Amino acid sequence: MRQVDKMLREMSGAHTVQVVDRWGSTKKLARLVLVAEQFGFMYGDTHQTGGRAPKTVLTLHRDPSPEAQHRAADNAARYPQALNGGDLPGMQPGFKLTPVPEAHPHLELLKARVTYDLTGKNAEKRVLMGAIGLTAGFAFLLIRNVASDRTPVAPIVGWGFLMLIIACGFLWTRRRNKRSADVLRQAGLVPVQDGQGRTRYLPPGAQLPGSHDPFAQQAPGVQPQQCAPGPYGHPGAGQAPGPQQPPYPQQGPYGGPGQQPPWPQQGPYQPQPGQAPFPYGAPQPPAGNPHQYGKGS
């Protein structure tokens, strides 16, 4: 898929990558984030552009943590043909963006993050602005009809019909937003406000994007690791990918005999007291702490 190839090529030489999608499918965007995580990047934001042909923009940031860069270097070696339409980590061989079953819980969490960012206050504001614009247009038609002694019934009926559609869309958007927020809270993510007043959900300890170290999870006083661009986002020559110990237990291909789950049954993010159990049967692996998928070592 051209979109995936373009994303991976941009990731090889940039610290921030934006993927523009015409249709804005949250399922597809979540899968793109999953692939990006396997090559050393992390989810940043999702928003829609204005204009007559609005598009959805997915923003990804390089993850400076040693674990992420080690995972990127490992997957770059395991999947040397990823840039040329080859297999991708976390996806089924030969099917491009068809995820492996083990990735579904993590994908649901990524999808909830994307959906929440797309259906927040900015989305409600766009709906309200559209309603105001339509009302102004129909008011002009109504005045013109009255001035020309024509019946005003048609503009009134048309305005009422469109307002009903907009109201349904507004309520549906708000319901999706609330449902996504519930999933994120149950998974242990915490709400924070960005500089524009938007509420965002981040893993505990993560920070909003900065000019040098987006979503850095460094302790106070610790200098962030600087990673030079390399293939698929892992460090270039002369840059240590991090500790030699792999960030996750080395396992064979998922689905083999006696295979353990790709993440422990007790995830690092636990529900707060009084919260409902995890919605997918087991704690969700957090979007800020992705797991490595792919071929066994």
MOQUIDA-V560140 format. One record per run of one state. SS is the DSSP state (alpha for helix, beta for strand, coil for the rest). FROM is the first residue (numbers start at 1). LEN is the number of residues. Records with the same first field share a line. If there is no record, write none. Layout:
BEGIN
SS: FROM-LEN + FROM-LEN
END
This chain:
BEGIN
coil: 1-1 + 12-4 + 22-4 + 39-2 + 49-7 + 63-3 + 79-3 + 85-6 + 92-7 + 100-1 + 119-2 + 148-5 + 187-3 + 194-5 + 203-28 + 234-64
alpha: 2-10 + 26-13 + 66-13 + 82-3 + 101-18 + 121-27 + 153-34 + 231-3
beta: 16-6 + 41-8 + 56-7 + 91-1 + 99-1 + 190-4 + 199-4
END
